[in-house]
């Protein structure tokens, strides 16, 4: 697997979701908390994906109308709608890779309600 796509929230930024890519979820969460935000980010969703940067670009294209700033990864969008778009892109990209390794390692995690 190439990496992960994640969706995060932060109580200091109500109504906004951060969507991005990483190769290490724990390290990413830790590094984001060190960026002068008063509260840690909450992981709401993540999934493994092949070609994570390609997936991120496609997700950002589809969610462009909800983007707060073209140079930032923040979107003013409902979590369910964001998850639907992210999941759709991941399925499309991962569907291009049909092999045993993908079947073994494809993971999706969603924060319980």
C-alpha positions as CSV (number, residue, x, y, z in Angstrom):
1,X,0.0,0.0,0.0
2,X,1.1,3.5,-0.8
3,X,-0.4,5.4,2.1
4,X,-3.6,6.5,3.8
5,X,-6.3,9.1,3.3
6,X,-7.6,10.6,6.5
7,X,-10.4,12.8,7.7
8,X,-9.8,14.8,10.9
9,X,-11.6,17.4,13.0
10,X,-10.6,19.8,15.7
11,X,-12.9,21.4,18.3
12,X,-11.1,24.7,17.7
13,X,-12.4,24.7,14.2
14,X,-16.1,23.7,14.3
15,X,-17.7,22.8,11.0
16,X,-14.4,22.2,9.3
17,X,-12.8,18.8,8.3
18,X,-9.2,18.3,7.4
19,X,-8.7,15.8,4.7
20,X,-5.2,14.6,3.6
21,X,-2.7,11.9,3.0
22,X,0.1,10.3,5.0
23,X,2.1,7.2,5.3
24,X,1.9,7.2,9.1
25,X,-1.3,8.1,10.8
26,X,0.1,8.4,14.4
27,X,3.0,10.6,13.3
28,X,0.7,12.8,11.2
29,X,-1.6,13.4,14.2
30,X,1.4,14.2,16.4
31,X,2.9,16.6,13.9
32,X,-0.4,18.4,13.5
33,X,-0.8,19.0,17.2
34,X,2.5,20.7,17.2
35,X,1.3,23.3,14.7
36,X,0.0,25.9,17.2
37,X,-3.5,24.6,17.4
38,X,-5.0,24.6,20.9
39,X,-6.5,21.1,20.8
40,X,-5.4,17.9,19.2
41,X,-7.0,16.7,16.0
42,X,-9.6,13.9,16.3
43,X,-9.3,11.1,13.7
44,X,-12.7,10.4,12.2
45,X,-11.9,8.2,9.3
46,X,-8.9,6.7,7.5
47,X,-8.3,4.1,4.8
48,X,-5.3,2.7,3.0
49,X,-5.0,3.6,-0.7
50,X,-2.8,2.9,-3.6
51,X,-1.3,6.1,-5.1
52,X,-2.3,8.3,-2.1
53,X,-1.3,11.6,-3.7
54,X,-3.3,10.9,-6.8
55,X,-6.3,10.0,-4.6
56,X,-5.8,13.2,-2.5
57,X,-5.8,15.3,-5.7
58,X,-9.0,13.7,-7.0
59,X,-10.7,14.1,-3.6
60,X,-9.7,17.7,-3.5
61,X,-11.0,18.2,-7.1
62,X,-14.4,16.7,-6.2
63,X,-14.7,18.7,-2.9
64,X,-13.4,22.0,-4.3
65,X,-16.7,23.7,-3.7
66,X,-16.3,23.0,0.0
67,X,-12.7,24.0,0.3
68,X,-12.0,26.9,2.6
69,X,-8.7,27.9,1.0
70,X,-7.0,26.6,-2.1
71,X,-3.7,26.1,-0.3
72,X,-5.1,24.4,2.8
73,X,-6.6,20.9,3.4
74,X,-9.7,22.2,5.2
75,X,-13.3,21.7,4.0
76,X,-16.6,23.0,5.3
77,X,-18.6,19.8,4.6
78,X,-20.7,17.2,6.5
79,X,-18.7,14.2,7.6
80,X,-21.0,11.7,5.8
81,X,-20.7,13.5,2.5
82,X,-16.9,13.8,2.9
83,X,-16.6,10.1,3.7
84,X,-18.8,9.2,0.7
85,X,-16.5,11.1,-1.7
86,X,-13.3,9.9,-0.1
87,X,-14.5,6.3,-0.1
88,X,-15.6,6.5,-3.7
89,X,-12.2,7.8,-4.9
90,X,-10.4,5.2,-2.8
91,X,-12.5,2.4,-4.3
92,X,-11.9,3.7,-7.8
93,X,-8.1,3.9,-7.4
94,X,-7.7,0.7,-5.4
95,X,-9.9,-1.1,-8.0
96,X,-7.2,-0.5,-10.5
97,X,-4.9,-2.8,-8.4
98,X,-6.3,-6.3,-8.3
99,X,-3.9,-8.5,-6.4
100,X,-3.6,-10.6,-3.4
101,X,-1.6,-8.0,-1.4
102,X,-4.3,-5.4,-1.8
103,X,-7.0,-7.9,-0.6
104,X,-5.0,-8.6,2.5
105,X,-4.1,-5.1,3.5
106,X,-7.1,-2.9,2.5
107,X,-8.2,-1.2,5.7
108,X,-10.9,1.3,6.5
109,X,-11.5,2.7,9.9
110,X,-14.4,5.0,11.0
111,X,-14.8,6.7,14.3
112,X,-17.7,5.1,16.2
113,X,-20.7,7.4,16.9
